[in-house]
Amino acid sequence: MRVTVDQPKCVASGQCVMLAPEVFDQDDDGTVELLTATPAPEHHDGVRESAAVCPAAAIHLADR
């Protein structure tokens, strides 16, 4: 899995950080920060759920 984020689209809801804190963080303004673009397999479910619930559709996933 490869993860990318569209930071300008981010609305700082923080759902991604709550669901996959090993992969996502937020800067001082609340905007998503990607900690790793290639998360370990044990984090894939959280990353998929983060992408699904992101209100701005700012998280994009691709198969490697």
Distance bins in CASP14 RR format, pairs under 12 A and 6 or more apart:
PFRMAT RR
TARGET T0000
AUTHOR 0000-0000-0000
RMODE 2
METHOD distances of the structure
MODEL  1
1 20 0 0 0 0 0 1 0 0 0 0 0
1 23 0 0 0 0 1 0 0 0 0 0 0
1 36 0 0 0 0 0 1 0 0 0 0 0
1 37 0 0 0 0 1 0 0 0 0 0 0
1 38 1 0 0 1 0 0 0 0 0 0 0
1 39 1 0 0 1 0 0 0 0 0 0 0
1 40 0 0 0 0 1 0 0 0 0 0 0
1 41 0 0 0 0 1 0 0 0 0 0 0
1 42 0 0 0 0 0 1 0 0 0 0 0
1 43 0 0 0 0 1 0 0 0 0 0 0
1 44 1 0 1 0 0 0 0 0 0 0 0
1 45 0 0 0 0 0 1 0 0 0 0 0
1 46 0 0 0 0 0 1 0 0 0 0 0
1 47 1 0 0 1 0 0 0 0 0 0 0
1 48 0 0 0 0 1 0 0 0 0 0 0
1 50 0 0 0 0 0 1 0 0 0 0 0
1 51 0 0 0 0 0 1 0 0 0 0 0
1 59 0 0 0 0 0 1 0 0 0 0 0
1 60 0 0 0 0 0 1 0 0 0 0 0
1 61 1 0 0 1 0 0 0 0 0 0 0
1 62 1 0 0 1 0 0 0 0 0 0 0
1 63 1 0 0 1 0 0 0 0 0 0 0
1 64 1 0 0 1 0 0 0 0 0 0 0
2 23 0 0 0 0 0 1 0 0 0 0 0
2 34 0 0 0 0 0 1 0 0 0 0 0
2 36 0 0 0 0 0 1 0 0 0 0 0
2 37 1 0 1 0 0 0 0 0 0 0 0
2 38 1 0 0 1 0 0 0 0 0 0 0
2 39 0 0 0 0 1 0 0 0 0 0 0
2 44 0 0 0 0 0 1 0 0 0 0 0
2 47 0 0 0 0 0 1 0 0 0 0 0
2 51 0 0 0 0 0 1 0 0 0 0 0
2 59 0 0 0 0 0 1 0 0 0 0 0
2 60 0 0 0 0 1 0 0 0 0 0 0
2 61 1 0 0 1 0 0 0 0 0 0 0
2 62 1 0 1 0 0 0 0 0 0 0 0
2 63 1 0 0 1 0 0 0 0 0 0 0
2 64 1 0 1 0 0 0 0 0 0 0 0
3 16 0 0 0 0 1 0 0 0 0 0 0
3 20 0 0 0 0 1 0 0 0 0 0 0
3 22 0 0 0 0 0 1 0 0 0 0 0
3 23 1 0 0 1 0 0 0 0 0 0 0
3 24 0 0 0 0 1 0 0 0 0 0 0
3 32 0 0 0 0 0 1 0 0 0 0 0
3 33 0 0 0 0 0 1 0 0 0 0 0
3 34 1 0 0 1 0 0 0 0 0 0 0
3 35 0 0 0 0 1 0 0 0 0 0 0
3 36 1 0 0 1 0 0 0 0 0 0 0
3 37 1 0 1 0 0 0 0 0 0 0 0
3 38 1 0 0 1 0 0 0 0 0 0 0
3 39 1 0 0 1 0 0 0 0 0 0 0
3 40 0 0 0 0 0 1 0 0 0 0 0
3 43 0 0 0 0 1 0 0 0 0 0 0
3 44 0 0 0 0 1 0 0 0 0 0 0
3 46 0 0 0 0 0 1 0 0 0 0 0
3 47 1 0 1 0 0 0 0 0 0 0 0
3 48 0 0 0 0 1 0 0 0 0 0 0
3 50 0 0 0 0 1 0 0 0 0 0 0
3 51 0 0 0 0 1 0 0 0 0 0 0
3 54 0 0 0 0 0 1 0 0 0 0 0
3 58 0 0 0 0 0 1 0 0 0 0 0
3 59 1 0 0 1 0 0 0 0 0 0 0
3 60 1 0 0 1 0 0 0 0 0 0 0
3 61 1 0 1 0 0 0 0 0 0 0 0
3 62 0 0 0 0 1 0 0 0 0 0 0
3 63 0 0 0 0 0 1 0 0 0 0 0
3 64 0 0 0 0 0 1 0 0 0 0 0
4 23 0 0 0 0 0 1 0 0 0 0 0
4 24 0 0 0 0 0 1 0 0 0 0 0
4 32 0 0 0 0 0 1 0 0 0 0 0
4 34 1 0 0 1 0 0 0 0 0 0 0
4 36 0 0 0 0 0 1 0 0 0 0 0
4 37 1 0 0 1 0 0 0 0 0 0 0
4 38 0 0 0 0 0 1 0 0 0 0 0
4 47 0 0 0 0 0 1 0 0 0 0 0
4 51 0 0 0 0 0 1 0 0 0 0 0
4 58 0 0 0 0 1 0 0 0 0 0 0
4 59 1 0 0 1 0 0 0 0 0 0 0
4 60 1 0 1 0 0 0 0 0 0 0 0
4 61 0 0 0 0 1 0 0 0 0 0 0
4 62 1 0 0 1 0 0 0 0 0 0 0
5 14 0 0 0 0 0 1 0 0 0 0 0
5 16 0 0 0 0 1 0 0 0 0 0 0
5 17 0 0 0 0 0 1 0 0 0 0 0
5 20 0 0 0 0 0 1 0 0 0 0 0
5 23 0 0 0 0 1 0 0 0 0 0 0
5 24 1 0 0 1 0 0 0 0 0 0 0
5 25 0 0 0 0 0 1 0 0 0 0 0
5 26 0 0 0 0 0 1 0 0 0 0 0
5 27 0 0 0 0 0 1 0 0 0 0 0
5 31 0 0 0 0 1 0 0 0 0 0 0
5 32 1 0 1 0 0 0 0 0 0 0 0
5 33 1 0 0 1 0 0 0 0 0 0 0
5 34 1 0 1 0 0 0 0 0 0 0 0
5 35 0 0 0 0 0 1 0 0 0 0 0
5 36 0 0 0 0 0 1 0 0 0 0 0
5 37 0 0 0 0 1 0 0 0 0 0 0
5 47 0 0 0 0 0 1 0 0 0 0 0
5 50 0 0 0 0 1 0 0 0 0 0 0
5 51 0 0 0 0 1 0 0 0 0 0 0
5 54 0 0 0 0 1 0 0 0 0 0 0
5 56 0 0 0 0 1 0 0 0 0 0 0
5 57 0 0 0 0 0 1 0 0 0 0 0
5 58 1 0 1 0 0 0 0 0 0 0 0
5 59 1 0 1 0 0 0 0 0 0 0 0
5 60 1 0 0 1 0 0 0 0 0 0 0
5 61 0 0 0 0 0 1 0 0 0 0 0
6 31 0 0 0 0 0 1 0 0 0 0 0
6 32 0 0 0 0 1 0 0 0 0 0 0
6 34 0 0 0 0 0 1 0 0 0 0 0
6 51 0 0 0 0 0 1 0 0 0 0 0
6 54 0 0 0 0 1 0 0 0 0 0 0
6 56 1 0 0 1 0 0 0 0 0 0 0
6 57 0 0 0 0 1 0 0 0 0 0 0
6 58 1 0 1 0 0 0 0 0 0 0 0
6 59 1 0 0 1 0 0 0 0 0 0 0
6 60 1 0 0 1 0 0 0 0 0 0 0
7 16 0 0 0 0 0 1 0 0 0 0 0
7 24 0 0 0 0 0 1 0 0 0 0 0
7 26 0 0 0 0 0 1 0 0 0 0 0
7 27 0 0 0 0 1 0 0 0 0 0 0
7 29 0 0 0 0 0 1 0 0 0 0 0
7 30 0 0 0 0 0 1 0 0 0 0 0
7 31 1 0 1 0 0 0 0 0 0 0 0
7 32 1 0 0 1 0 0 0 0 0 0 0
7 33 0 0 0 0 1 0 0 0 0 0 0
7 34 0 0 0 0 1 0 0 0 0 0 0
7 56 0 0 0 0 0 1 0 0 0 0 0
7 58 1 0 0 1 0 0 0 0 0 0 0
7 59 0 0 0 0 0 1 0 0 0 0 0
7 60 0 0 0 0 0 1 0 0 0 0 0
8 29 0 0 0 0 0 1 0 0 0 0 0
8 31 0 0 0 0 1 0 0 0 0 0 0
8 32 0 0 0 0 0 1 0 0 0 0 0
8 56 0 0 0 0 1 0 0 0 0 0 0
8 58 0 0 0 0 1 0 0 0 0 0 0
9 31 0 0 0 0 1 0 0 0 0 0 0
9 32 0 0 0 0 1 0 0 0 0 0 0
9 54 0 0 0 0 1 0 0 0 0 0 0
9 55 0 0 0 0 1 0 0 0 0 0 0
9 56 1 0 1 0 0 0 0 0 0 0 0
9 57 1 0 0 1 0 0 0 0 0 0 0
9 58 1 0 1 0 0 0 0 0 0 0 0
9 59 0 0 0 0 1 0 0 0 0 0 0
9 60 0 0 0 0 0 1 0 0 0 0 0
10 16 0 0 0 0 1 0 0 0 0 0 0
10 17 0 0 0 0 0 1 0 0 0 0 0
10 24 0 0 0 0 0 1 0 0 0 0 0
10 25 0 0 0 0 0 1 0 0 0 0 0
10 26 0 0 0 0 1 0 0 0 0 0 0
10 27 0 0 0 0 1 0 0 0 0 0 0
10 29 0 0 0 0 1 0 0 0 0 0 0
10 30 1 0 0 1 0 0 0 0 0 0 0
10 31 1 0 1 0 0 0 0 0 0 0 0
10 32 1 0 1 0 0 0 0 0 0 0 0
10 33 0 0 0 0 1 0 0 0 0 0 0
10 34 0 0 0 0 0 1 0 0 0 0 0
10 50 0 0 0 0 0 1 0 0 0 0 0
10 54 0 0 0 0 1 0 0 0 0 0 0
10 55 0 0 0 0 1 0 0 0 0 0 0
10 56 1 0 1 0 0 0 0 0 0 0 0
10 57 0 0 0 0 0 1 0 0 0 0 0
10 58 1 0 1 0 0 0 0 0 0 0 0
10 59 0 0 0 0 1 0 0 0 0 0 0
11 26 0 0 0 0 0 1 0 0 0 0 0
11 29 0 0 0 0 0 1 0 0 0 0 0
11 30 0 0 0 0 1 0 0 0 0 0 0
11 31 0 0 0 0 1 0 0 0 0 0 0
11 32 0 0 0 0 1 0 0 0 0 0 0
11 54 0 0 0 0 1 0 0 0 0 0 0
11 55 1 0 1 0 0 0 0 0 0 0 0
11 56 1 0 1 0 0 0 0 0 0 0 0
11 57 0 0 0 0 0 1 0 0 0 0 0
11 58 1 0 0 1 0 0 0 0 0 0 0
11 59 0 0 0 0 0 1 0 0 0 0 0
12 24 0 0 0 0 0 1 0 0 0 0 0
12 25 0 0 0 0 0 1 0 0 0 0 0
12 26 1 0 0 1 0 0 0 0 0 0 0
12 27 0 0 0 0 1 0 0 0 0 0 0
12 28 0 0 0 0 0 1 0 0 0 0 0
12 29 1 0 0 1 0 0 0 0 0 0 0
12 30 1 1 0 0 0 0 0 0 0 0 0
12 31 1 0 1 0 0 0 0 0 0 0 0
12 32 1 0 0 1 0 0 0 0 0 0 0
12 33 0 0 0 0 0 1 0 0 0 0 0
12 54 0 0 0 0 0 1 0 0 0 0 0
12 55 0 0 0 0 1 0 0 0 0 0 0
12 56 0 0 0 0 1 0 0 0 0 0 0
12 58 0 0 0 0 1 0 0 0 0 0 0
13 19 0 0 0 0 0 1 0 0 0 0 0
13 24 0 0 0 0 0 1 0 0 0 0 0
13 26 0 0 0 0 1 0 0 0 0 0 0
13 30 0 0 0 0 1 0 0 0 0 0 0
13 31 0 0 0 0 0 1 0 0 0 0 0
13 32 0 0 0 0 1 0 0 0 0 0 0
13 50 0 0 0 0 0 1 0 0 0 0 0
13 53 0 0 0 0 1 0 0 0 0 0 0
13 54 1 0 0 1 0 0 0 0 0 0 0
13 55 1 0 1 0 0 0 0 0 0 0 0
13 56 1 0 0 1 0 0 0 0 0 0 0
13 57 0 0 0 0 0 1 0 0 0 0 0
13 58 0 0 0 0 1 0 0 0 0 0 0
13 59 0 0 0 0 0 1 0 0 0 0 0
14 20 0 0 0 0 0 1 0 0 0 0 0
14 21 0 0 0 0 0 1 0 0 0 0 0
14 24 1 0 0 1 0 0 0 0 0 0 0
14 25 0 0 0 0 1 0 0 0 0 0 0
14 26 1 0 0 1 0 0 0 0 0 0 0
14 27 0 0 0 0 0 1 0 0 0 0 0
14 29 0 0 0 0 0 1 0 0 0 0 0
14 30 1 0 0 1 0 0 0 0 0 0 0
14 31 0 0 0 0 1 0 0 0 0 0 0
14 32 1 0 0 1 0 0 0 0 0 0 0
14 33 0 0 0 0 0 1 0 0 0 0 0
14 50 0 0 0 0 1 0 0 0 0 0 0
14 53 0 0 0 0 1 0 0 0 0 0 0
14 54 0 0 0 0 1 0 0 0 0 0 0
14 55 0 0 0 0 1 0 0 0 0 0 0
14 56 0 0 0 0 0 1 0 0 0 0 0
14 58 0 0 0 0 0 1 0 0 0 0 0
14 59 0 0 0 0 0 1 0 0 0 0 0
15 21 0 0 0 0 0 1 0 0 0 0 0
15 24 0 0 0 0 1 0 0 0 0 0 0
15 26 0 0 0 0 0 1 0 0 0 0 0
15 30 0 0 0 0 0 1 0 0 0 0 0
15 32 0 0 0 0 1 0 0 0 0 0 0
15 46 0 0 0 0 0 1 0 0 0 0 0
15 47 0 0 0 0 0 1 0 0 0 0 0
15 49 0 0 0 0 1 0 0 0 0 0 0
15 50 1 0 0 1 0 0 0 0 0 0 0
15 51 0 0 0 0 1 0 0 0 0 0 0
15 52 0 0 0 0 1 0 0 0 0 0 0
15 53 1 0 1 0 0 0 0 0 0 0 0
15 54 1 0 0 1 0 0 0 0 0 0 0
15 55 1 0 0 1 0 0 0 0 0 0 0
15 56 0 0 0 0 0 1 0 0 0 0 0
15 57 0 0 0 0 0 1 0 0 0 0 0
15 58 0 0 0 0 0 1 0 0 0 0 0
15 59 0 0 0 0 1 0 0 0 0 0 0
16 22 0 0 0 0 0 1 0 0 0 0 0
16 23 1 0 0 1 0 0 0 0 0 0 0
16 24 1 0 1 0 0 0 0 0 0 0 0
16 25 0 0 0 0 1 0 0 0 0 0 0
16 26 0 0 0 0 1 0 0 0 0 0 0
16 30 0 0 0 0 0 1 0 0 0 0 0
16 31 0 0 0 0 0 1 0 0 0 0 0
16 32 1 0 1 0 0 0 0 0 0 0 0
16 33 0 0 0 0 1 0 0 0 0 0 0
16 34 0 0 0 0 1 0 0 0 0 0 0
16 35 0 0 0 0 0 1 0 0 0 0 0
16 39 0 0 0 0 0 1 0 0 0 0 0
16 43 0 0 0 0 0 1 0 0 0 0 0
16 46 0 0 0 0 1 0 0 0 0 0 0
16 47 0 0 0 0 1 0 0 0 0 0 0
16 48 0 0 0 0 0 1 0 0 0 0 0
16 49 0 0 0 0 1 0 0 0 0 0 0
16 50 1 1 0 0 0 0 0 0 0 0 0
16 51 1 0 0 1 0 0 0 0 0 0 0
16 52 0 0 0 0 0 1 0 0 0 0 0
16 53 0 0 0 0 1 0 0 0 0 0 0
16 54 1 0 0 1 0 0 0 0 0 0 0
16 55 0 0 0 0 0 1 0 0 0 0 0
16 56 0 0 0 0 0 1 0 0 0 0 0
16 57 0 0 0 0 0 1 0 0 0 0 0
16 58 0 0 0 0 1 0 0 0 0 0 0
16 59 1 0 0 1 0 0 0 0 0 0 0
16 60 0 0 0 0 0 1 0 0 0 0 0
16 61 0 0 0 0 0 1 0 0 0 0 0
17 23 0 0 0 0 1 0 0 0 0 0 0
17 24 1 0 1 0 0 0 0 0 0 0 0
17 25 1 0 0 1 0 0 0 0 0 0 0
17 26 1 0 1 0 0 0 0 0 0 0 0
17 27 0 0 0 0 0 1 0 0 0 0 0
17 30 0 0 0 0 1 0 0 0 0 0 0
17 31 0 0 0 0 0 1 0 0 0 0 0
17 32 1 0 0 1 0 0 0 0 0 0 0
17 33 0 0 0 0 1 0 0 0 0 0 0
17 34 0 0 0 0 0 1 0 0 0 0 0
17 35 0 0 0 0 1 0 0 0 0 0 0
17 46 0 0 0 0 0 1 0 0 0 0 0
17 47 0 0 0 0 0 1 0 0 0 0 0
17 50 0 0 0 0 1 0 0 0 0 0 0
17 53 0 0 0 0 0 1 0 0 0 0 0
17 54 0 0 0 0 0 1 0 0 0 0 0
17 59 0 0 0 0 0 1 0 0 0 0 0
18 24 0 0 0 0 1 0 0 0 0 0 0
18 25 0 0 0 0 0 1 0 0 0 0 0
18 26 0 0 0 0 0 1 0 0 0 0 0
18 32 0 0 0 0 0 1 0 0 0 0 0
18 46 0 0 0 0 1 0 0 0 0 0 0
18 49 0 0 0 0 1 0 0 0 0 0 0
18 50 0 0 0 0 1 0 0 0 0 0 0
18 53 0 0 0 0 1 0 0 0 0 0 0
18 54 0 0 0 0 0 1 0 0 0 0 0
19 32 0 0 0 0 0 1 0 0 0 0 0
19 39 0 0 0 0 0 1 0 0 0 0 0
19 43 0 0 0 0 1 0 0 0 0 0 0
19 44 0 0 0 0 0 1 0 0 0 0 0
19 45 0 0 0 0 1 0 0 0 0 0 0
19 46 1 0 1 0 0 0 0 0 0 0 0
19 47 1 0 0 1 0 0 0 0 0 0 0
19 48 0 0 0 0 1 0 0 0 0 0 0
19 49 1 0 1 0 0 0 0 0 0 0 0
19 50 1 0 1 0 0 0 0 0 0 0 0
19 51 0 0 0 0 1 0 0 0 0 0 0
19 52 0 0 0 0 1 0 0 0 0 0 0
19 53 1 0 0 1 0 0 0 0 0 0 0
19 54 0 0 0 0 1 0 0 0 0 0 0
19 59 0 0 0 0 0 1 0 0 0 0 0
20 32 0 0 0 0 0 1 0 0 0 0 0
20 34 0 0 0 0 0 1 0 0 0 0 0
20 35 0 0 0 0 1 0 0 0 0 0 0
20 36 0 0 0 0 1 0 0 0 0 0 0
20 39 1 0 0 1 0 0 0 0 0 0 0
20 40 0 0 0 0 0 1 0 0 0 0 0
20 42 0 0 0 0 0 1 0 0 0 0 0
20 43 1 0 1 0 0 0 0 0 0 0 0
20 44 0 0 0 0 1 0 0 0 0 0 0
20 45 0 0 0 0 1 0 0 0 0 0 0
20 46 1 0 1 0 0 0 0 0 0 0 0
20 47 1 0 1 0 0 0 0 0 0 0 0
20 48 0 0 0 0 1 0 0 0 0 0 0
20 49 1 0 0 1 0 0 0 0 0 0 0
20 50 1 0 1 0 0 0 0 0 0 0 0
20 51 0 0 0 0 1 0 0 0 0 0 0
20 52 0 0 0 0 0 1 0 0 0 0 0
20 53 0 0 0 0 0 1 0 0 0 0 0
20 54 0 0 0 0 0 1 0 0 0 0 0
20 59 0 0 0 0 1 0 0 0 0 0 0
20 61 0 0 0 0 0 1 0 0 0 0 0
21 32 0 0 0 0 0 1 0 0 0 0 0
21 33 0 0 0 0 0 1 0 0 0 0 0
21 35 0 0 0 0 1 0 0 0 0 0 0
21 36 0 0 0 0 0 1 0 0 0 0 0
21 39 0 0 0 0 0 1 0 0 0 0 0
21 43 0 0 0 0 1 0 0 0 0 0 0
21 46 0 0 0 0 1 0 0 0 0 0 0
21 47 0 0 0 0 0 1 0 0 0 0 0
21 50 0 0 0 0 0 1 0 0 0 0 0
22 34 0 0 0 0 0 1 0 0 0 0 0
22 35 1 0 0 1 0 0 0 0 0 0 0
22 36 1 0 0 1 0 0 0 0 0 0 0
22 38 0 0 0 0 0 1 0 0 0 0 0
22 39 1 0 0 1 0 0 0 0 0 0 0
22 40 1 0 0 1 0 0 0 0 0 0 0
22 41 0 0 0 0 0 1 0 0 0 0 0
22 42 0 0 0 0 1 0 0 0 0 0 0
22 43 1 0 1 0 0 0 0 0 0 0 0
22 44 0 0 0 0 0 1 0 0 0 0 0
22 45 0 0 0 0 0 1 0 0 0 0 0
22 46 0 0 0 0 1 0 0 0 0 0 0
22 47 0 0 0 0 1 0 0 0 0 0 0
22 50 0 0 0 0 0 1 0 0 0 0 0
23 32 0 0 0 0 0 1 0 0 0 0 0
23 33 0 0 0 0 0 1 0 0 0 0 0
23 34 1 0 0 1 0 0 0 0 0 0 0
23 35 1 0 1 0 0 0 0 0 0 0 0
23 36 1 0 1 0 0 0 0 0 0 0 0
23 37 0 0 0 0 1 0 0 0 0 0 0
23 38 0 0 0 0 1 0 0 0 0 0 0
23 39 1 0 1 0 0 0 0 0 0 0 0
23 40 0 0 0 0 1 0 0 0 0 0 0
23 42 0 0 0 0 0 1 0 0 0 0 0
23 43 1 0 1 0 0 0 0 0 0 0 0
23 44 0 0 0 0 1 0 0 0 0 0 0
23 45 0 0 0 0 0 1 0 0 0 0 0
23 46 1 0 0 1 0 0 0 0 0 0 0
23 47 1 0 1 0 0 0 0 0 0 0 0
23 48 0 0 0 0 0 1 0 0 0 0 0
23 49 0 0 0 0 0 1 0 0 0 0 0
23 50 1 0 0 1 0 0 0 0 0 0 0
23 51 0 0 0 0 0 1 0 0 0 0 0
23 59 0 0 0 0 1 0 0 0 0 0 0
23 61 0 0 0 0 0 1 0 0 0 0 0
24 30 0 0 0 0 0 1 0 0 0 0 0
24 31 0 0 0 0 0 1 0 0 0 0 0
24 32 1 0 1 0 0 0 0 0 0 0 0
24 33 1 0 0 1 0 0 0 0 0 0 0
24 34 1 0 0 1 0 0 0 0 0 0 0
24 35 1 0 0 1 0 0 0 0 0 0 0
24 36 0 0 0 0 1 0 0 0 0 0 0
24 37 0 0 0 0 0 1 0 0 0 0 0
24 39 0 0 0 0 1 0 0 0 0 0 0
24 43 0 0 0 0 1 0 0 0 0 0 0
24 46 0 0 0 0 1 0 0 0 0 0 0
24 47 0 0 0 0 1 0 0 0 0 0 0
24 49 0 0 0 0 0 1 0 0 0 0 0
24 50 1 0 0 1 0 0 0 0 0 0 0
24 51 0 0 0 0 0 1 0 0 0 0 0
24 53 0 0 0 0 0 1 0 0 0 0 0
24 54 0 0 0 0 1 0 0 0 0 0 0
24 58 0 0 0 0 0 1 0 0 0 0 0
24 59 1 0 0 1 0 0 0 0 0 0 0
25 31 0 0 0 0 1 0 0 0 0 0 0
25 32 1 0 0 1 0 0 0 0 0 0 0
25 33 1 0 1 0 0 0 0 0 0 0 0
25 34 0 0 0 0 1 0 0 0 0 0 0
25 35 1 0 1 0 0 0 0 0 0 0 0
25 36 0 0 0 0 0 1 0 0 0 0 0
25 50 0 0 0 0 0 1 0 0 0 0 0
26 32 1 0 0 1 0 0 0 0 0 0 0
26 33 1 0 0 1 0 0 0 0 0 0 0
26 34 0 0 0 0 0 1 0 0 0 0 0
26 35 0 0 0 0 0 1 0 0 0 0 0
26 58 0 0 0 0 0 1 0 0 0 0 0
27 33 1 0 1 0 0 0 0 0 0 0 0
27 34 0 0 0 0 0 1 0 0 0 0 0
27 35 0 0 0 0 0 1 0 0 0 0 0
30 58 0 0 0 0 0 1 0 0 0 0 0
31 56 0 0 0 0 0 1 0 0 0 0 0
31 58 0 0 0 0 1 0 0 0 0 0 0
32 50 0 0 0 0 1 0 0 0 0 0 0
32 51 0 0 0 0 0 1 0 0 0 0 0
32 54 0 0 0 0 1 0 0 0 0 0 0
32 55 0 0 0 0 0 1 0 0 0 0 0
32 56 0 0 0 0 1 0 0 0 0 0 0
32 57 0 0 0 0 0 1 0 0 0 0 0
32 58 1 0 0 1 0 0 0 0 0 0 0
32 59 1 0 0 1 0 0 0 0 0 0 0
32 60 0 0 0 0 0 1 0 0 0 0 0
33 58 0 0 0 0 0 1 0 0 0 0 0
33 59 0 0 0 0 0 1 0 0 0 0 0
34 47 0 0 0 0 0 1 0 0 0 0 0
34 50 0 0 0 0 0 1 0 0 0 0 0
34 51 0 0 0 0 0 1 0 0 0 0 0
34 58 0 0 0 0 0 1 0 0 0 0 0
34 59 0 0 0 0 1 0 0 0 0 0 0
34 60 0 0 0 0 0 1 0 0 0 0 0
34 61 0 0 0 0 0 1 0 0 0 0 0
35 43 0 0 0 0 0 1 0 0 0 0 0
35 47 0 0 0 0 0 1 0 0 0 0 0
36 43 0 0 0 0 1 0 0 0 0 0 0
36 44 0 0 0 0 0 1 0 0 0 0 0
36 47 0 0 0 0 1 0 0 0 0 0 0
37 43 0 0 0 0 0 1 0 0 0 0 0
37 47 0 0 0 0 0 1 0 0 0 0 0
37 59 0 0 0 0 0 1 0 0 0 0 0
37 60 0 0 0 0 0 1 0 0 0 0 0
37 61 0 0 0 0 0 1 0 0 0 0 0
37 62 0 0 0 0 1 0 0 0 0 0 0
37 64 0 0 0 0 0 1 0 0 0 0 0
38 44 0 0 0 0 0 1 0 0 0 0 0
38 47 0 0 0 0 0 1 0 0 0 0 0
38 61 0 0 0 0 0 1 0 0 0 0 0
38 62 0 0 0 0 0 1 0 0 0 0 0
38 63 0 0 0 0 0 1 0 0 0 0 0
38 64 1 0 0 1 0 0 0 0 0 0 0
39 45 0 0 0 0 0 1 0 0 0 0 0
39 46 0 0 0 0 1 0 0 0 0 0 0
39 47 1 0 1 0 0 0 0 0 0 0 0
39 48 0 0 0 0 0 1 0 0 0 0 0
39 50 0 0 0 0 0 1 0 0 0 0 0
39 51 0 0 0 0 0 1 0 0 0 0 0
39 59 0 0 0 0 0 1 0 0 0 0 0
39 61 0 0 0 0 1 0 0 0 0 0 0
39 64 0 0 0 0 0 1 0 0 0 0 0
40 46 0 0 0 0 0 1 0 0 0 0 0
40 47 0 0 0 0 1 0 0 0 0 0 0
41 47 0 0 0 0 0 1 0 0 0 0 0
41 48 0 0 0 0 0 1 0 0 0 0 0
41 64 0 0 0 0 0 1 0 0 0 0 0
43 49 0 0 0 0 0 1 0 0 0 0 0
43 50 0 0 0 0 1 0 0 0 0 0 0
43 61 0 0 0 0 0 1 0 0 0 0 0
44 50 0 0 0 0 0 1 0 0 0 0 0
44 51 0 0 0 0 0 1 0 0 0 0 0
44 61 0 0 0 0 1 0 0 0 0 0 0
44 63 0 0 0 0 0 1 0 0 0 0 0
44 64 0 0 0 0 0 1 0 0 0 0 0
45 51 0 0 0 0 0 1 0 0 0 0 0
45 52 0 0 0 0 0 1 0 0 0 0 0
45 61 0 0 0 0 0 1 0 0 0 0 0
46 52 0 0 0 0 1 0 0 0 0 0 0
46 53 0 0 0 0 1 0 0 0 0 0 0
46 54 0 0 0 0 0 1 0 0 0 0 0
46 59 0 0 0 0 0 1 0 0 0 0 0
46 61 0 0 0 0 0 1 0 0 0 0 0
47 53 0 0 0 0 0 1 0 0 0 0 0
47 54 0 0 0 0 0 1 0 0 0 0 0
47 59 1 0 0 1 0 0 0 0 0 0 0
47 60 0 0 0 0 0 1 0 0 0 0 0
47 61 1 0 0 1 0 0 0 0 0 0 0
47 62 0 0 0 0 0 1 0 0 0 0 0
48 54 0 0 0 0 0 1 0 0 0 0 0
48 59 0 0 0 0 1 0 0 0 0 0 0
48 60 0 0 0 0 0 1 0 0 0 0 0
48 61 1 0 0 1 0 0 0 0 0 0 0
48 62 0 0 0 0 0 1 0 0 0 0 0
48 63 0 0 0 0 0 1 0 0 0 0 0
49 59 0 0 0 0 0 1 0 0 0 0 0
49 61 0 0 0 0 0 1 0 0 0 0 0
50 56 0 0 0 0 0 1 0 0 0 0 0
50 57 0 0 0 0 0 1 0 0 0 0 0
50 58 0 0 0 0 1 0 0 0 0 0 0
50 59 1 0 1 0 0 0 0 0 0 0 0
50 60 0 0 0 0 0 1 0 0 0 0 0
50 61 0 0 0 0 1 0 0 0 0 0 0
51 57 0 0 0 0 1 0 0 0 0 0 0
51 58 0 0 0 0 1 0 0 0 0 0 0
51 59 1 0 1 0 0 0 0 0 0 0 0
51 60 1 0 0 1 0 0 0 0 0 0 0
51 61 1 0 1 0 0 0 0 0 0 0 0
51 62 0 0 0 0 0 1 0 0 0 0 0
52 59 0 0 0 0 1 0 0 0 0 0 0
52 60 0 0 0 0 0 1 0 0 0 0 0
52 61 0 0 0 0 1 0 0 0 0 0 0
53 59 0 0 0 0 1 0 0 0 0 0 0
54 60 0 0 0 0 1 0 0 0 0 0 0
54 61 0 0 0 0 0 1 0 0 0 0 0
END
